[in-house]
Every structure is written in structure tokens, then in C-alpha cells.
Amino acid sequence: MGRIRAKVDASGRLVVPAELRAQLGLDGPGELLMTVVDGELRAMTRATAIRKAQEIVRAHIRPGAPSMLDELLAERRAEAAHFAAECEPPERPAE
């Protein structure tokens, strides 16, 4: 696809042409995440940003490595157990 010209109005609003919205999967009002890279305005949907972030993380995970989620949950459970043990009230003497 070639370049498409879009105008920015005096208030700074940019209208994304229908053809580009369709390619991005925006079928109604929506939100784009935008950044400027080397003088170019780049825009992506939140879903695309999440997919890209997941790809970056996947590139750093060793095959067969434990799940980072499982490791985090194990750490949190150990911390909670330790905290619970410290906060237990002292036993009362038998009456």
C-alpha cells in the first residue's frame, strides 16, 4: 500500500483514513498508541502493542524453563506463609 495523506487540524486532531483504520482493525471509535521514531509517527492498537511485548518476552525465555508466573506465585505463597507464621497469636496457657 502506498502512502496516504492525512491532515492535522488547528487543534492537533488527526483523522485516520478509513482504509488505515480497516487495516488496524478499528471498526469504530478506538485508541491508538503512538510514538515518533526517526521523525516518523508510528501508531498501533493496544492489541498489537501487547502482541509485540509478548514476542519480546518470549525471545528471552529458555525452552523448558519454569513458567515465570509459576515462579512468581510460588514466591508470593512462600511470603504469605512466612507472614502468617510471624503473625500467629501466642498460644494461651491452659486454664
C-alpha positions as CSV (number, residue, x, y, z in Angstrom):
1,M,0.0,0.0,0.0
2,G,1.3,3.4,-0.8
3,R,1.4,6.4,1.4
4,I,-1.9,8.1,2.4
5,R,-2.0,11.8,3.1
6,A,-3.8,12.9,6.2
7,K,-4.4,16.4,7.6
8,V,-3.9,17.7,11.1
9,D,-6.3,20.4,12.1
10,A,-5.6,23.5,14.1
11,S,-6.4,21.7,17.3
12,G,-3.9,18.9,16.6
13,R,-6.5,16.3,15.7
14,L,-5.5,13.7,13.1
15,V,-8.1,11.9,11.2
16,V,-7.1,8.3,10.4
17,P,-8.4,7.4,7.0
18,A,-10.9,4.6,6.8
19,E,-8.5,2.4,4.8
20,L,-5.9,2.6,7.5
21,R,-8.5,2.1,10.3
22,A,-9.7,-1.1,8.5
23,Q,-6.1,-2.4,8.3
24,L,-5.7,-1.8,12.0
25,G,-8.9,-3.5,12.8
26,L,-10.5,-0.3,14.1
27,D,-14.2,-0.5,13.2
28,G,-15.4,2.3,15.4
29,P,-14.1,4.7,18.0
30,G,-10.9,3.4,19.4
31,E,-7.5,4.2,20.8
32,L,-4.1,4.1,19.2
33,L,-0.7,4.1,20.9
34,M,1.6,6.4,19.1
35,T,5.3,7.2,19.1
36,V,7.8,9.1,17.0
37,V,10.8,7.1,15.7
38,D,13.3,8.8,13.5
39,G,10.9,11.6,12.6
40,E,8.1,9.2,11.7
41,L,4.8,8.9,13.5
42,R,4.0,5.3,14.3
43,A,0.7,4.1,15.6
44,M,-0.5,0.8,16.8
45,T,-3.5,-0.7,18.5
46,R,-3.3,-1.9,22.1
47,A,-3.7,-5.5,20.9
48,T,-0.6,-5.1,18.6
49,A,1.4,-3.5,21.4
50,I,0.6,-6.4,23.7
51,R,1.5,-8.9,21.0
52,K,4.8,-7.2,20.4
53,A,5.6,-7.1,24.1
54,Q,4.8,-10.8,24.4
55,E,7.1,-11.6,21.5
56,I,9.9,-9.7,23.2
57,V,9.4,-11.7,26.4
58,R,9.2,-15.0,24.6
59,A,12.5,-14.3,22.9
60,H,14.2,-14.3,26.4
61,I,12.6,-17.5,27.8
62,R,14.6,-20.7,27.5
63,P,12.7,-23.7,26.2
64,G,11.7,-25.9,29.1
65,A,12.4,-23.1,31.6
66,P,9.9,-22.9,34.5
67,S,7.0,-20.6,34.0
68,M,7.6,-17.1,35.2
69,L,4.0,-17.0,36.5
70,D,4.5,-20.2,38.4
71,E,7.8,-18.8,40.0
72,L,6.0,-15.6,41.0
73,L,3.1,-17.4,42.5
74,A,5.4,-19.8,44.5
75,E,7.4,-16.7,45.8
76,R,4.2,-15.0,46.9
77,R,2.8,-18.1,48.6
78,A,6.1,-18.5,50.5
79,E,6.0,-14.9,51.6
80,A,2.3,-15.2,52.7
81,A,3.1,-18.4,54.7
82,H,6.1,-16.7,56.3
83,F,4.0,-13.6,57.2
84,A,1.2,-15.8,58.5
85,A,3.6,-17.7,60.7
86,E,5.0,-14.4,62.2
87,C,1.6,-13.0,62.9
88,E,0.1,-16.0,64.7
89,P,-1.1,-15.1,68.1
90,P,0.8,-16.7,71.0
91,E,-0.8,-19.8,72.5
92,R,-2.8,-19.3,75.7
93,P,-1.9,-21.2,78.7
94,A,-4.4,-23.9,79.7
95,E,-6.9,-22.8,82.3
